[in-house]
Amino acid sequence: MKKENIALIAGFIFMGAVVSILIYFEVEFLSALAFPIFAAGMSPYFYIRSKEKEAKWLSKAAELEGRSLLDENEWIFEWGGSSAGAMTILDKEGKYIGAYKMVNVPLLKKIAGEAFNGLYAFSSFTAGVFTSHDEPAAAFQKRKEGGRNVLEIRNHSGETVGFYKQERSLKKIFGGIYTANGELLCDVQTTSLSGDFNLKTTDGRFFASYMHGYFDYAMKPQFQKSTALDLVKVGDQLSENEKTLAAAVVCYWMSDLQRGN
């Protein structure tokens, strides 16, 4: 039996046992504990499934020329099911072009993050965007600064290429993307509660767009059996550094949206 199936069965047994104990002791706030119990029971399954899927993608990609989302203008995100926001990234033909994932997360924080879905929305972390050969394409460090979320974004060589500074209201996310010199490159703002955005640079070039629930390639055979796919379009007139900034910010947003934050 596959490890992921064992983890799934173990997760259901764990959830059943915990719920039975809580019912036996007549715990009044059982409904409030429903999500933490589900997250704790299912997180090993999601984690193992994500790792096995990543290993499969990497083994296939190792036989091919390396691919990177920085070479593409349409990015398709497939959520891995982890509250750490790990996502597979495909091109419009369904070919693997990389992944987004958090790195250097302490074990206790990783466990807490799986159990409590909103943890990463309020804490600092480091995340990377990787090519199909698991080489770094972009990375960022998230921190709190003056009540704002700030991403320091680096390229594949580890050089800082810019910053993203985010404000959040009850209805929208807004802020700005800045170059390494502190110059404003792009004002950013979501246009709906679903996280839609349509961004342009300060000089009028198309930067990136996303519309919740809209997927151009839904009828292609390679996508018909897939779920949780999101399409982001990126400008074809962006420089390599600008596209690196777009990759980091878009992955951060999409991960945040898919965690439900």
VOZA-996893 format. One record per residue (C-alpha): x, y, z; residue number from 1; residue in three letters. Coordinates in Angstrom, 1 decimal, padded with zeros to 4 digits. Layout:
BEGIN
+--------+--------+--------+-----+------+
|   east |  north |     up | seq | type |
+--------+--------+--------+-----+------+
|      X |      Y |      Z | NUM |  ala |
...
+--------+--------+--------+-----+------+
//
This chain:
BEGIN
+--------+--------+--------+-----+------+
|   east |  north |     up | seq | type |
+--------+--------+--------+-----+------+
|  000.0 |  000.0 |  000.0 |   1 |  met |
|  001.3 |  003.5 | -000.9 |   2 |  lys |
|  002.5 |  005.7 |  002.0 |   3 |  lys |
| -000.1 |  008.3 |  001.1 |   4 |  glu |
| -003.0 |  005.8 |  001.4 |   5 |  asn |
| -001.6 |  004.6 |  004.8 |   6 |  ile |
| -001.5 |  008.2 |  005.9 |   7 |  ala |
| -005.0 |  008.8 |  004.7 |   8 |  leu |
| -006.4 |  005.8 |  006.6 |   9 |  ile |
| -004.4 |  006.8 |  009.7 |  10 |  ala |
| -005.8 |  010.3 |  009.4 |  11 |  gly |
| -009.4 |  009.1 |  009.4 |  12 |  phe |
| -008.7 |  006.8 |  012.4 |  13 |  ile |
| -007.1 |  009.7 |  014.3 |  14 |  phe |
| -010.0 |  012.0 |  013.5 |  15 |  met |
| -012.6 |  009.4 |  014.5 |  16 |  gly |
| -010.8 |  008.6 |  017.7 |  17 |  ala |
| -010.5 |  012.3 |  018.7 |  18 |  val |
| -014.1 |  013.1 |  017.9 |  19 |  val |
| -015.3 |  010.0 |  019.8 |  20 |  ser |
| -013.3 |  011.1 |  022.9 |  21 |  ile |
| -014.7 |  014.6 |  022.7 |  22 |  leu |
| -018.2 |  013.4 |  022.3 |  23 |  ile |
| -017.8 |  010.9 |  025.2 |  24 |  tyr |
| -016.6 |  013.7 |  027.5 |  25 |  phe |
| -019.4 |  016.0 |  026.1 |  26 |  glu |
| -017.1 |  018.8 |  025.0 |  27 |  val |
| -019.3 |  021.8 |  024.2 |  28 |  glu |
| -017.1 |  023.5 |  021.7 |  29 |  phe |
| -016.6 |  020.5 |  019.5 |  30 |  leu |
| -017.7 |  022.5 |  016.3 |  31 |  ser |
| -014.9 |  025.0 |  016.9 |  32 |  ala |
| -012.4 |  022.2 |  017.0 |  33 |  leu |
| -013.6 |  020.6 |  013.8 |  34 |  ala |
| -011.0 |  022.3 |  011.5 |  35 |  phe |
| -008.0 |  021.8 |  013.8 |  36 |  pro |
| -008.8 |  018.1 |  014.2 |  37 |  ile |
| -009.2 |  017.8 |  010.4 |  38 |  phe |
| -006.0 |  019.6 |  009.7 |  39 |  ala |
| -004.0 |  017.6 |  012.3 |  40 |  ala |
| -005.4 |  014.3 |  010.9 |  41 |  gly |
| -005.0 |  015.0 |  007.2 |  42 |  met |
| -001.7 |  017.0 |  007.2 |  43 |  ser |
|  000.5 |  013.9 |  007.1 |  44 |  pro |
| -001.5 |  012.7 |  004.0 |  45 |  tyr |
| -001.3 |  016.0 |  002.2 |  46 |  phe |
|  002.4 |  016.3 |  003.1 |  47 |  tyr |
|  003.3 |  012.8 |  001.9 |  48 |  ile |
|  001.2 |  013.1 | -001.3 |  49 |  arg |
|  002.8 |  016.4 | -002.1 |  50 |  ser |
|  006.3 |  015.0 | -001.6 |  51 |  lys |
|  005.6 |  011.9 | -003.7 |  52 |  glu |
|  004.1 |  014.0 | -006.5 |  53 |  lys |
|  007.1 |  016.3 | -006.4 |  54 |  glu |
|  009.4 |  013.3 | -006.6 |  55 |  ala |
|  007.5 |  012.1 | -009.6 |  56 |  lys |
|  007.7 |  015.4 | -011.4 |  57 |  trp |
|  011.4 |  015.8 | -010.7 |  58 |  leu |
|  012.2 |  012.3 | -011.9 |  59 |  ser |
|  010.4 |  013.0 | -015.2 |  60 |  lys |
|  011.9 |  016.5 | -015.5 |  61 |  ala |
|  015.4 |  015.2 | -014.9 |  62 |  ala |
|  015.3 |  013.5 | -018.3 |  63 |  glu |
|  014.3 |  016.8 | -020.1 |  64 |  leu |
|  015.8 |  020.2 | -020.6 |  65 |  glu |
|  015.2 |  022.4 | -017.5 |  66 |  gly |
|  012.1 |  024.6 | -017.6 |  67 |  arg |
|  011.3 |  027.7 | -015.6 |  68 |  ser |
|  008.3 |  029.8 | -015.1 |  69 |  leu |
|  010.5 |  032.9 | -015.8 |  70 |  leu |
|  010.5 |  031.7 | -019.4 |  71 |  asp |
|  006.7 |  031.5 | -019.6 |  72 |  glu |
|  004.0 |  034.2 | -019.7 |  73 |  asn |
|  001.2 |  031.9 | -018.4 |  74 |  glu |
|  001.6 |  030.2 | -015.0 |  75 |  trp |
| -000.9 |  027.5 | -013.9 |  76 |  ile |
| -000.8 |  026.8 | -010.2 |  77 |  phe |
| -001.9 |  023.5 | -008.7 |  78 |  glu |
| -002.3 |  023.5 | -005.0 |  79 |  trp |
| -000.5 |  020.7 | -003.1 |  80 |  gly |
| -003.1 |  020.6 | -000.2 |  81 |  gly |
| -000.6 |  021.8 |  002.4 |  82 |  ser |
| -001.3 |  024.8 |  004.6 |  83 |  ser |
|  002.4 |  025.7 |  003.9 |  84 |  ala |
|  001.1 |  026.7 |  000.5 |  85 |  gly |
|  003.2 |  024.4 | -001.6 |  86 |  ala |
|  002.2 |  024.6 | -005.3 |  87 |  met |
|  003.1 |  022.9 | -008.5 |  88 |  thr |
|  003.5 |  025.2 | -011.5 |  89 |  ile |
|  002.6 |  024.1 | -015.0 |  90 |  leu |
|  002.6 |  025.8 | -018.4 |  91 |  asp |
| -000.4 |  025.9 | -020.7 |  92 |  lys |
|  000.5 |  022.5 | -022.2 |  93 |  glu |
|  000.4 |  020.9 | -018.8 |  94 |  gly |
|  004.2 |  020.5 | -018.6 |  95 |  lys |
|  005.9 |  020.9 | -015.2 |  96 |  tyr |
|  007.9 |  024.2 | -015.1 |  97 |  ile |
|  008.6 |  024.3 | -011.3 |  98 |  gly |
|  007.2 |  024.7 | -007.8 |  99 |  ala |
|  006.7 |  027.1 | -005.0 | 100 |  tyr |
|  007.4 |  026.0 | -001.4 | 101 |  lys |
|  008.5 |  027.3 |  001.9 | 102 |  met |
|  012.1 |  026.5 |  002.9 | 103 |  val |
|  014.0 |  026.3 |  006.2 | 104 |  asn |
|  010.8 |  025.9 |  008.3 | 105 |  val |
|  011.5 |  024.5 |  011.8 | 106 |  pro |
|  009.8 |  021.2 |  012.4 | 107 |  leu |
|  007.6 |  022.5 |  015.3 | 108 |  leu |
|  006.5 |  025.5 |  013.2 | 109 |  lys |
|  005.7 |  023.2 |  010.2 | 110 |  lys |
|  003.5 |  021.0 |  012.4 | 111 |  ile |
|  001.8 |  024.1 |  013.9 | 112 |  ala |
|  001.3 |  025.5 |  010.5 | 113 |  gly |
| -000.4 |  022.4 |  009.2 | 114 |  glu |
| -002.8 |  022.3 |  012.3 | 115 |  ala |
| -003.5 |  026.1 |  012.3 | 116 |  phe |
| -004.2 |  027.3 |  008.7 | 117 |  asn |
| -003.6 |  031.0 |  009.3 | 118 |  gly |
| -000.3 |  030.7 |  011.1 | 119 |  leu |
|  001.8 |  031.8 |  008.1 | 120 |  tyr |
| -000.3 |  034.9 |  007.6 | 121 |  ala |
|  001.0 |  036.3 |  010.8 | 122 |  phe |
|  004.6 |  035.0 |  010.9 | 123 |  ser |
|  007.9 |  035.5 |  009.1 | 124 |  ser |
|  009.2 |  032.8 |  006.7 | 125 |  phe |
|  011.4 |  032.2 |  003.7 | 126 |  thr |
|  010.0 |  030.7 |  000.4 | 127 |  ala |
|  011.4 |  029.9 | -003.0 | 128 |  gly |
|  010.2 |  029.4 | -006.5 | 129 |  val |
|  012.1 |  026.6 | -008.2 | 130 |  phe |
|  012.6 |  025.4 | -011.8 | 131 |  thr |
|  011.6 |  021.9 | -013.1 | 132 |  ser |
|  015.1 |  020.7 | -012.1 | 133 |  his |
|  014.6 |  022.1 | -008.5 | 134 |  asp |
|  017.0 |  024.9 | -009.1 | 135 |  glu |
|  016.1 |  028.3 | -007.5 | 136 |  pro |
|  014.4 |  030.8 | -009.8 | 137 |  ala |
|  013.3 |  033.4 | -007.2 | 138 |  ala |
|  013.1 |  033.6 | -003.4 | 139 |  ala |
|  011.8 |  036.0 | -000.8 | 140 |  phe |
|  011.9 |  036.5 |  002.9 | 141 |  gln |
|  008.7 |  037.7 |  004.5 | 142 |  lys |
|  008.7 |  039.9 |  007.6 | 143 |  arg |
|  006.6 |  042.4 |  009.5 | 144 |  lys |
|  007.6 |  046.0 |  009.2 | 145 |  glu |
|  005.5 |  048.9 |  010.6 | 146 |  gly |
|  002.4 |  046.7 |  010.6 | 147 |  gly |
|  002.9 |  045.8 |  007.0 | 148 |  arg |
|  003.9 |  042.5 |  005.3 | 149 |  asn |
|  007.2 |  043.1 |  003.5 | 150 |  val |
|  008.9 |  040.7 |  001.0 | 151 |  leu |
|  012.5 |  041.1 |  000.2 | 152 |  glu |
|  012.8 |  039.4 | -003.2 | 153 |  ile |
|  016.0 |  037.8 | -004.5 | 154 |  arg |
|  016.9 |  036.3 | -007.9 | 155 |  asn |
|  018.5 |  032.9 | -008.6 | 156 |  his |
|  021.9 |  034.2 | -007.6 | 157 |  ser |
|  020.7 |  035.4 | -004.2 | 158 |  gly |
|  020.9 |  039.1 | -005.1 | 159 |  glu |
|  018.1 |  041.4 | -003.9 | 160 |  thr |
|  016.1 |  042.7 | -006.9 | 161 |  val |
|  013.3 |  044.4 | -005.1 | 162 |  gly |
|  010.6 |  044.6 | -002.4 | 163 |  phe |
|  006.9 |  044.1 | -002.1 | 164 |  tyr |
|  005.1 |  046.0 |  000.7 | 165 |  lys |
|  001.6 |  045.0 |  001.4 | 166 |  gln |
| -001.3 |  046.6 |  003.3 | 167 |  glu |
| -004.5 |  044.8 |  004.0 | 168 |  arg |
| -008.0 |  046.1 |  004.5 | 169 |  ser |
| -011.1 |  044.0 |  005.3 | 170 |  leu |
| -012.0 |  043.8 |  001.6 | 171 |  lys |
| -008.8 |  044.2 | -000.4 | 172 |  lys |
| -005.1 |  043.7 | -000.5 | 173 |  ile |
| -003.0 |  046.6 | -001.7 | 174 |  phe |
|  000.5 |  047.9 | -001.7 | 175 |  gly |
|  003.5 |  048.3 | -004.0 | 176 |  gly |
|  006.3 |  046.5 | -005.8 | 177 |  ile |
|  009.6 |  048.3 | -005.6 | 178 |  tyr |
|  013.0 |  047.9 | -007.4 | 179 |  thr |
|  016.2 |  047.3 | -005.4 | 180 |  ala |
|  016.8 |  051.0 | -005.6 | 181 |  asn |
|  013.4 |  051.7 | -003.9 | 182 |  gly |
|  011.7 |  053.0 | -007.0 | 183 |  glu |
|  008.0 |  052.1 | -007.4 | 184 |  leu |
|  007.6 |  049.6 | -010.2 | 185 |  leu |
|  003.9 |  048.7 | -009.8 | 186 |  cys |
|  001.0 |  049.6 | -007.6 | 187 |  asp |
| -000.8 |  046.5 | -006.6 | 188 |  val |
| -004.4 |  045.9 | -005.5 | 189 |  gln |
| -006.9 |  043.1 | -005.6 | 190 |  thr |
| -010.2 |  044.0 | -007.2 | 191 |  thr |
| -012.4 |  041.4 | -005.4 | 192 |  ser |
| -012.8 |  039.3 | -002.3 | 193 |  leu |
| -011.6 |  036.3 | -004.4 | 194 |  ser |
| -008.3 |  038.0 | -005.0 | 195 |  gly |
| -008.6 |  039.0 | -008.6 | 196 |  asp |
| -006.0 |  041.4 | -009.9 | 197 |  phe |
| -005.0 |  043.2 | -013.1 | 198 |  asn |
| -001.7 |  045.0 | -012.6 | 199 |  leu |
|  000.4 |  047.4 | -014.7 | 200 |  lys |
|  003.8 |  049.0 | -014.2 | 201 |  thr |
|  004.1 |  052.7 | -013.5 | 202 |  thr |
|  005.0 |  053.2 | -017.2 | 203 |  asp |
|  001.9 |  051.4 | -018.4 | 204 |  gly |
|  003.2 |  047.9 | -019.3 | 205 |  arg |
|  001.1 |  044.9 | -018.5 | 206 |  phe |
|  002.5 |  043.2 | -015.3 | 207 |  phe |
|  000.2 |  040.3 | -014.3 | 208 |  ala |
| -003.5 |  039.4 | -014.0 | 209 |  ser |
| -005.6 |  036.7 | -012.4 | 210 |  tyr |
| -009.4 |  036.0 | -012.3 | 211 |  met |
| -010.8 |  033.6 | -009.8 | 212 |  his |
| -012.5 |  030.6 | -011.5 | 213 |  gly |
| -011.5 |  031.5 | -015.0 | 214 |  tyr |
| -009.3 |  028.9 | -016.7 | 215 |  phe |
| -008.6 |  029.2 | -020.4 | 216 |  asp |
| -007.5 |  025.6 | -020.8 | 217 |  tyr |
| -010.1 |  023.7 | -018.9 | 218 |  ala |
| -011.1 |  021.6 | -022.0 | 219 |  met |
| -007.6 |  020.5 | -022.8 | 220 |  lys |
| -007.3 |  016.7 | -022.2 | 221 |  pro |
| -004.3 |  017.1 | -019.8 | 222 |  gln |
| -006.4 |  019.4 | -017.5 | 223 |  phe |
| -009.8 |  017.7 | -017.5 | 224 |  gln |
| -009.1 |  015.5 | -014.6 | 225 |  lys |
| -007.3 |  018.1 | -012.6 | 226 |  ser |
| -008.7 |  020.2 | -009.7 | 227 |  thr |
| -007.7 |  023.4 | -008.0 | 228 |  ala |
| -006.0 |  025.0 | -011.0 | 229 |  leu |
| -005.5 |  028.7 | -011.2 | 230 |  asp |
| -004.1 |  030.6 | -014.2 | 231 |  leu |
| -002.0 |  033.8 | -013.9 | 232 |  val |
| -000.9 |  035.7 | -017.0 | 233 |  lys |
|  002.3 |  037.7 | -016.9 | 234 |  val |
|  003.6 |  040.5 | -019.2 | 235 |  gly |
|  005.9 |  039.6 | -022.0 | 236 |  asp |
|  007.7 |  043.0 | -021.9 | 237 |  gln |
|  009.1 |  042.5 | -018.4 | 238 |  leu |
|  012.8 |  042.3 | -017.8 | 239 |  ser |
|  014.3 |  039.3 | -016.0 | 240 |  glu |
|  014.4 |  041.2 | -012.7 | 241 |  asn |
|  010.8 |  042.4 | -013.1 | 242 |  glu |
|  009.7 |  038.9 | -013.9 | 243 |  lys |
|  011.5 |  037.6 | -010.8 | 244 |  thr |
|  009.6 |  040.2 | -008.8 | 245 |  leu |
|  006.3 |  039.1 | -010.4 | 246 |  ala |
|  007.1 |  035.4 | -009.7 | 247 |  ala |
|  007.7 |  036.0 | -006.0 | 248 |  ala |
|  004.7 |  038.3 | -005.5 | 249 |  val |
|  002.3 |  036.2 | -007.5 | 250 |  val |
|  003.3 |  032.9 | -005.7 | 251 |  cys |
|  003.0 |  034.6 | -002.4 | 252 |  tyr |
| -000.5 |  035.9 | -003.3 | 253 |  trp |
| -001.7 |  032.6 | -004.8 | 254 |  met |
| -000.4 |  030.6 | -001.8 | 255 |  ser |
| -002.2 |  033.0 |  000.5 | 256 |  asp |
| -005.4 |  032.7 | -001.5 | 257 |  leu |
| -005.3 |  028.9 | -001.6 | 258 |  gln |
| -004.8 |  028.7 |  002.2 | 259 |  arg |
| -007.9 |  030.8 |  002.5 | 260 |  gly |
| -006.2 |  033.8 |  004.2 | 261 |  asn |
+--------+--------+--------+-----+------+
//
